[in-house]
């Protein structure tokens, strides 16, 4: 059992390192371009990577504190839970934003004259800021809602300070905690899953229809045909990368929802490890999917000054 736990800990460290490297590389690849020239899609990727990094770092800081201390102050536990949930939900919201943006970008791409709303840099900043604010507001009740066993206490056992705020001590959850839990699950997990699933299906439908109907115009010169074809190939490759990331997102968070709603943490010895792998696999793998699919992980991107 101890050997198995050590292997799990080593696997957690390995996945965390992969996530840190991938997200840092994606951020570096994007900021090589001057911020004034960063496109909306790249800006959303930047927000996603920043949220992923914040979540991975916070979870690992939490684990280090838990390993080294037997008790932990309530305010520190609340802060760690808030930061973990904030990074997690911000990552989910930026994923939804990326999916919606790519769906709008593909819709009527051959007939569209004016750019879509999110193509504008100011609009991208405003929408991103709104999503971050909503994520913060949804996580703030962590500081006000306490499990019954902790009312009036200033410290708690470190083992009871889980990154998952919804693990009530002894399964004793007051009504307010339960209302917040299921509201949070619907707004932050279920609704984004539905939006991503529907938008991904629409993107696939658009790709299939374009494959059947798009042919080079007879009046186009050879150079313009090559330029159009090259642009279409880049957009197609980027869209396939987005779809792959959305597929990973759907699998991870669907399993997490099932796990959260059907398994009791008091009856399952490896709750923390399972939760970690489900929530961190997307934040660790997705930057590689986006980076490779959008030609961001190229040597020349890291050699620029």
N, C-alpha and C positions, 0 to 999 in steps of 0.2 A: 504493500500500500504506500509506504514511504517512497519507494523507488518510482512508483507511478506518479506520485505528487511532484517529485523532483523533475520527472520528464515533462509533466504538464507546465511546470514553472519555466523550464528551459524553452518549451514551445511558445509560451506566452512572450518571453523575452525576444525570441526569434521573430515572431509576428510583429511585435512592437518595433523592432529595428527595421524590418522591411517597410512598415508603414511610415516611420520617421524619414527614412531615406527617400522613399517614393514621393512623399508630399513635399519635402524640402527641394528635391530636384525639380518637381513641377513648378513650385513657386519661383525658383531661380530661373527656370527656362522662360517663364512668362515675364518676369521683371527685367530680363535682358533687353526687352523692348521698353522704350520710354513709356511711362504711364499715360502720357497724352495720346499714345498710339495704340494702346491696348484696346482690342475690340471687346464688345459686350460679352461674347462667349468666353474669351480668355479671362475677363474680369470675374465672371461667375466661377470659373475654375479656380481662380485665385482665392475667392471667398470660400469655396469648398475645401481647398487644401489647408487654408488657415484654420477652419473649423475642425478638420480631421486631426491636424497637429495638436490643437488645443485639447481635444478629447483624449488622444493617445498619451500625451504628456501628463495630463491630470490623473488618468487612470493609473499610470505607473507611479506617480508621486503618492497616490492613495495607497497602493500596494506596499510601497516602501515604508510608509508611516505605520501601516497595520502590522508589518513584520517586526518593526522595531519597538513598538509601544503596546502596552496592555490596555491603557485607557486613552481616550482622546476627548478633547474639549468639544462641546456641542457646536460652538461657532465654527470650529475648524472642520468638523464633519459636515455641517450644513454647507460650508463654502465649497468643499470638495464635491459634494453631491450636486450642488448648483452648477459648478463649472463642468462637471461630467455631462450632466443633462443638457446644459446649454450648448456645448460642443456637438453633442450627438444630434440634437434637434436642429441646430443651425446647418449641420452637414446634410440632414434630410431635406430641409427647406431649399438649400442651394441645389440639391439634386433635382427636386421638383422644378425649380426655376430653369435649370439647364434643359430638362426634358421639354418643358413648355416652350422655351425659346427655340429649340431645334424644330419642334413641331410647327410653330408659326413661320419659321424661316423656310421650311420646305413647302408649305402650303402655297399654291399658286406662284411658285418661284419664277416660272417662265413668263407669267403674265403681269407680275407685280411691277409697278412703276416706282412707287414711293417705298422707302424702307419701313420696316415694321417698328412698332413703338419701342421695343427693347433694344433696337439698333442704336438708338441715341444714348450717348454716354451719360447724360444727366438722368435719363429715365432708368438706365441700368443701376446707377448709384442710388436713386430714390427707392426703387423696388427692393434692392439688396438691403438697404438700411431699414426698410419697413419689415422685411422678413426677419432681420436680426433683432429688431425691437419686439416683434411678436414672440420670437423664441425666448427672449429674455423675460418678458411678462409671463409667459407660460411656466417658466422655471422658478420665478420669484416666490410662489407659495411654499417652496421647500423651507424657507426661513421661518414661516409662520405656523405651518402644520407639523405637529409632533405626534409620534405614536404615544399611546396612553402610558406606557411604562416609563416614558422619559419626561413626563410633565414635571417641571420644577427642578429637574436635575441639571447640573452644569457640565457633567462629564458622562461618558458612556463607555461600555466595553468596546474595544476596538473591533471585535468581531461583529458587533451589531451596526457598525458604521459601513454599510455596504454602498457601493456606487449606485445601486438600484434603490432609489428612495422608497419604492413601494413595498419593500420587505419589512413588514411590520413585525415587531418583537412578539414571538409567541402567537403569530397569526391573529393578534388582537388589533384590528384596524377599526378606528372610529368611523362613523358615517361620513364625516367630512373628508377623511383620508380616502375612503372608497369612491366618493363622488369625484374627487380630484383625480384619482387614479384612472377611472374609466373615461372621464372627460379628456385627460391627457392622452390616453391610448387612442381614442377616436380621432382627436385633432392632429396629433403628432405622428401617429403610425398608420392607422387605418386609412384616413383620408388621403395622405400622400401616396400610399400604396395604390389606391384606386385611381388617383390622377395619373401616376406614372404608368400604370397598366393600360389605361384607356389611351393616353397620349402615345405610348409606344406602339400600340396597335394601329393608330392613325398614321404614325411615321412609317411603319412597315407597309401599310396600304399605299401611301404616297410613293414609296420607293418602287413597289411592284408596278404601279401605274406608269411611272416615269420610264421604267425599263421597257415597257411595251410601246410607249408612244413617242419618246424623245428620239429624233433622228436629226442629223446635221442638215441645215438649210442649204438648198441648192445654190443660192446666191452668195453664200459665204466664201471668202477666200480661204486658201489652205492655212495661212497663219491664224486667222480668226477661228477656224474650225479647231485647230490644235489648241488654241487658248481656251476655247469654250469646253473642249473635251477635258483638258487638264484641270480646269476649275471644277467641272462636274465630278471628276474622279476624286479630287480632294474633298469635296463636299460629301460624296458618297462614303469615302473612307472614314471621315470624321463622324458621319451619322451612324455608321456601323459600330464605331467605338462607343458612341453614346448609347446605342441599343444594347451593346454587350454590358456596359456599366449598369444600365437600367435592369437587365436580366439578373445581374449579381445583386443589385439592390432589392429586387422583388423576392428572390430566394432567401436572402439573409433576413430581411425584416418580416417576411411571412413566417419563417421558422421561429423568429424571436417572438412574434405575437402569439403563436401557438404555444410556445414554451412558457411565456408570461401568464397566459390565461389558463393553462391546464396543469402546470407543475407547481407544487408547493415547495418553497425553498427549504423548509424544515424537514421535508421527507427526502430530499435529494442532496447527497453529499457533495456533488460537484456542480452545484448551482452557479457559483461565482465563475468557475472556469468556463462552463458552457455559455453563460451570458457574455463573458469576455470575448470568446471566439465568434459568437454570432454578431455582436455589435462592432467588433474591431476588424473583421474580415473585409467588410466593404470599405472602411476608411483606409485600410492598408493596401488593398489590391486595386481599387478604383483609380488612383493617380497613375498607375502604370498603364491601365487601359486607355485613359484619356490622353496621356502623354504620348504613347506609341501611336494611337489612332490619329492624332492630330499633328504628328511629326514634330513634337516638342522635345522629345528625348533624343536629339541629335547632337553630336560632338560640337558642331559649329555654334549651337545655341549656348554652350557653356564656355566657349573660347572667346566670345565677344566681350568687350569691355563697355 
